[in-house]
Amino acid sequence: MIISEHTKKTKRQEKIAKGFIWSFVVLTIVILAWIVLYVLFRGFYFRNEVSYDVTNIKEQQIVLNEEIEPVVFIVHPKVRVKDLTSEDLSTIFTKKRKEKWGPYTRQDLRVETFILQGGTDFTDSVIDFLEGPEQEINKYATTVPDIDSMLKKVASTRGAIGFVPASALENTDFKVKIAPIRRISAVVHPSVKEIVNNIQMQELSTDELERIYRGEIKNWKEVGGIDLPVKPVLPPDDVPYSVIKSNLLPEGEFGPEVVHADSFDDFCSVMKETPGAVGLCFYTDVLEKGEELSIEEIGRVESGMNLTIHYLIEAPARSGAWGGISTIIINTFFLIIFTLIFSTPIGVLGAIYLVEYAKQGRMVKILRLGTETLAGIPSIVFGLFGSIFFVNMLGLGIGFISATLTVTMMILPTIIRTTEEALKSVPDSFREGSLALGATKLQTIRRVVIPAASPGILTGIILAVGRTVGETAVLIYTLGSNYELVRGPSSSARVLSLHLYNMFAEAISFDRTFATGAILIFIVLLVNYSTTRMIGRMNKMAGN
Amino acid sequence: MEQNETKLKIKVDKLDLYYGDFQALKAVDMDIHENKVTALIGPSGCGKSTFIRTLNRMNDLIDSVKIEGNITYDGTDIYRGYDVIELRKKIGMVFQKPNPFPMSVYDNVAYGPRTHGIKNKAQLDEIVERSLKGAALWEEIKDRLHRPALGISGGQQQRLCIARVLAVEPDVVLMDEPTSALDPISTSRIEDLIDELKMNYTIVIVTHNMQQAGRISDSTSFFFEGVVIETGPTEEIFFNPRNKKTEDYISGRFG
């Protein structure tokens, strides 16, 4: 092959340059994709570690004592409850004010409690269990006469919770949901929680608890605690304590060191006297015995779908901690639509004037410089202007109309600039062709120039929509933070970006913040995709 | 062929045209006769395009243009006696590069009539068909009327532009180098078309192509540096030029 030294050198340089460009491009794309995917992932899926006073052992049927049938707690099928602790149950039934499901299921839904008519052993035992040592069933609970009407009521009342004997659910047509209950706590001897060498035992996981009882963990330091031998203790074999054993390790493969208590008193005394002891009992026992049994917290990983359909269609409550974001999505679309109604005609007509009619002199140059500068000004400056001018001077107040006008001011330069470019890119031959046919200037602009420029104009409008969707700084001072549906021109509202900002700033929920971010990304993707399709179709119609 | 037999369509008298301070046309006199093809030839920058654009006042679009002298169309001054819209309806123009609008073939042809207020669908259909037939495009394009005009070939686009002009039912058709962007086959088709069109229309054509001027035109004017050097029947200009410059240009010594 014939190749000169100089050509070789040039080719080598070219290769190096290509390598640099390629690696920068790949790096940028990887970073951008990572950001988007991270937000989408966190938006869709949550995974949190939460500590509880009770273990993760769930009981569908709860054996309270030997004399009565196991009890099952039932809820209305729309209540999205996965499980409840016995403490939750007791709060729901005994708290002085009416509870909402929010703390347990994130639903903005009132709890309707139902109890069976008293007088039977079954009802009295369950109420005893719910009341605990101190509280009483609250006045909001509705008493129903029999099991059938209980099932009927719970199946038909939104947010209902009640209880029935386990056998009642075997042959019933009523659609109710069983709420599994967690009521088994792990307790430890106080020595386990002591601080030695700056180390203190933190929470245990359910898995670690099982391994302790299998005899696989012999020292507390293996699970992050101090150097102290583990002494696992099991409660007695009689009802109701026998369920603890069978629920923890159904196969019964307990380690040889496990101490089996003969009675509950025996269990308590062993727990009290053995350093390093860990035992299992009911949460209600801990409440009764007080300081004799000290609770070891159990951590569990809670994960699942974050961005559910419920999140999209429910109205927000409690600053966004409960419910969904439906009203906020609608507010966002309202803001986009009204901003476009104000800004598109002004922007497009202004650009038409600048390009088609204005004499291209010094004045137009200054105007152009002005719009260019305005397009680059930080949005917070527009926010400041809006809050002083629209909110205060014009007295419009913080609300939808002030926000719409301020955002209009902000996106007008963008629309004007892009429309101008689009109009300028229409070849003069189109204008000449039309004028030579005897069309007037207005006819030419309306029927030839604007249709030919419409893909470009549309691009500008989409850029403006993108800015509107993502705008936060302007809206903080002009739109306020009411998360309800916007009711009129002066009602304060919240849009997605503001909601995200507020939930993040007020540390309401990271999961929900990310879910909102994911929705924002989706809206922008949707808008961009549909515009690309539209522009594609327009170009196809025009034959470009 | 005797020119006196036909009616005088456009008369240009002592036309001076300035772009700012630059004088592009100097005392141009010209007679354009009905149902004849008048060719304007000359080297680049000689003012022939500027001249043809004054005939339907396309130069009005340029702010710095100043015009002195008289142009009469059917005896009426086009600057003082005609509204520019009315004038352009009568005197249509085909440009150097095909410039169909970015819409369908049908809409392109119907654009002129629609602009002038014809809304009736049947009437528009009839005009479109007649105009496309007039531009010898109907047979090729009748199945693709609703396809985008920018998707057809360059030669077809140029004939579409001619059809678009014919749809307005003009009297005079100005053509500014209509074949310079086309291949030889498309060019010959346009030339054939011009030959047919002169039955019904008066045609003024600017061309760079000497053979084309010789083939299609009845009379020819030679422009040089803004001045009409020589004008007369085409055969005379080509075979027996009176002026030395005309002879040099036609024989290819410059230009």
Interface residues (C-beta under 8 A of the other chain):
Chain A: K359 P427 S429 F430 E432 G433 S434 L435 A436 L437 G438 A439 T440 Q443 R447 V448 P451 A452 K540 M541 A542 G543 N544
Chain B: N56 M58 L61 D63 I85 E86 L87 R88 K89 G92 M93 F95 K97 N99 P100 F101 P102 M103 S104 Y111 G112 T115 H116 R147 P148 A149 L150 G151 C161 R164 V165 V168
